[in-house]
């Protein structure tokens, strides 16, 4: 998001974000992988890849077989209710301008 170009090849070593697990998707250039930058796990901070915590990626990698179908769902608003009946809501910007008909109040 800082105007940096994505490198097509990153050599192995401590600066390689892919770690030891990476899953290719059918979307060109989009991988599901571990990251060495934990601050990029939840906010919009990558060139398109899906970043996963290392412990979760190891479990995921064990369960996914070659050519397993999947779906990436673009959701800007999510909510949940805790066992103590607390309501949580998470709202993200539409970085890809895919939901032009949806507008938040005050935007």
C-alpha positions as CSV (number, residue, x, y, z in Angstrom):
1,X,0.0,0.0,0.0
2,X,3.0,2.3,0.0
3,X,3.4,2.2,-3.7
4,X,6.0,-0.5,-3.6
5,X,6.2,-2.9,-6.5
6,X,5.7,-6.6,-5.6
7,X,8.8,-8.6,-6.2
8,X,8.1,-11.6,-8.5
9,X,10.8,-13.7,-6.8
10,X,12.1,-13.4,-3.2
11,X,15.1,-15.6,-2.4
12,X,15.0,-18.1,0.5
13,X,16.1,-16.7,3.8
14,X,14.8,-14.6,6.8
15,X,13.4,-11.9,4.5
16,X,11.2,-14.3,2.6
17,X,7.6,-13.8,3.8
18,X,6.3,-17.2,2.5
19,X,7.9,-19.1,5.3
20,X,7.9,-22.9,4.9
21,X,4.2,-23.1,3.8
22,X,2.5,-21.4,0.8
23,X,-0.6,-22.5,-1.0
24,X,-1.2,-21.3,-4.5
25,X,-4.7,-20.3,-5.6
26,X,-6.2,-20.2,-9.0
27,X,-5.9,-16.4,-8.9
28,X,-2.7,-15.3,-10.6
29,X,-0.1,-14.1,-8.1
30,X,-2.3,-14.7,-5.0
31,X,-1.0,-17.1,-2.4
32,X,-2.1,-18.1,1.1
33,X,1.0,-18.0,3.2
34,X,2.7,-17.2,6.5
35,X,4.1,-13.7,7.0
36,X,7.2,-12.4,8.8
37,X,5.3,-9.2,9.4
38,X,2.5,-9.9,12.0
39,X,1.1,-6.4,11.5
40,X,0.0,-7.4,8.0
41,X,-2.2,-10.3,9.3
42,X,-5.5,-8.4,9.7
43,X,-5.4,-5.0,8.0
44,X,-5.2,-4.4,4.2
45,X,-1.4,-4.5,3.9
46,X,-0.3,-6.9,1.1
47,X,-0.1,-7.0,-2.6
48,X,-3.1,-9.3,-2.6
49,X,-1.8,-12.4,-0.8
50,X,-3.7,-13.8,2.1
51,X,-1.5,-13.8,5.3
52,X,-2.0,-16.4,8.0
53,X,-0.5,-16.9,11.5
54,X,2.3,-19.5,11.4
55,X,0.6,-22.0,13.8
56,X,-2.7,-21.8,11.9
57,X,-1.0,-22.2,8.5
58,X,0.7,-25.4,9.6
59,X,-2.7,-26.9,10.6
60,X,-4.3,-25.6,7.4
61,X,-1.5,-27.0,5.2
62,X,-2.0,-30.5,6.7
63,X,-5.8,-30.5,5.9
64,X,-5.8,-29.1,2.4
65,X,-5.3,-31.5,-0.5
66,X,-4.1,-30.6,-4.0
67,X,-6.9,-29.1,-6.1
68,X,-9.2,-28.5,-3.1
69,X,-11.9,-26.1,-4.2
70,X,-12.2,-22.9,-2.2
71,X,-13.7,-19.5,-2.3
72,X,-12.4,-16.0,-1.4
73,X,-15.3,-13.9,0.0
74,X,-15.0,-10.1,0.0
75,X,-16.8,-9.0,3.1
76,X,-16.5,-5.4,4.4
77,X,-18.7,-5.7,7.4
78,X,-18.7,-8.6,9.8
79,X,-20.3,-8.9,13.3
80,X,-20.5,-11.4,16.1
81,X,-22.2,-11.8,19.5
82,X,-20.1,-13.2,22.4
83,X,-21.3,-15.6,25.0
84,X,-21.8,-12.6,27.3
85,X,-24.1,-11.0,24.6
86,X,-21.5,-8.4,23.7
87,X,-21.8,-7.3,20.0
88,X,-18.7,-6.8,17.9
89,X,-18.7,-5.2,14.5
90,X,-15.7,-4.8,12.1
91,X,-15.9,-2.5,9.1
92,X,-13.3,-2.2,6.4
93,X,-12.8,0.1,3.5
94,X,-13.7,-1.1,0.0
95,X,-10.2,-1.0,-1.4
96,X,-11.2,-2.7,-4.6
97,X,-14.3,-0.6,-5.2
98,X,-16.4,-3.7,-5.6
99,X,-19.4,-2.6,-3.6
100,X,-20.3,0.9,-4.9
101,X,-24.0,0.5,-3.9
102,X,-23.0,0.1,-0.2
103,X,-22.2,3.3,1.7
104,X,-21.8,4.0,5.4
105,X,-23.4,7.0,6.9
106,X,-21.1,9.9,6.8
107,X,-19.0,8.7,3.9
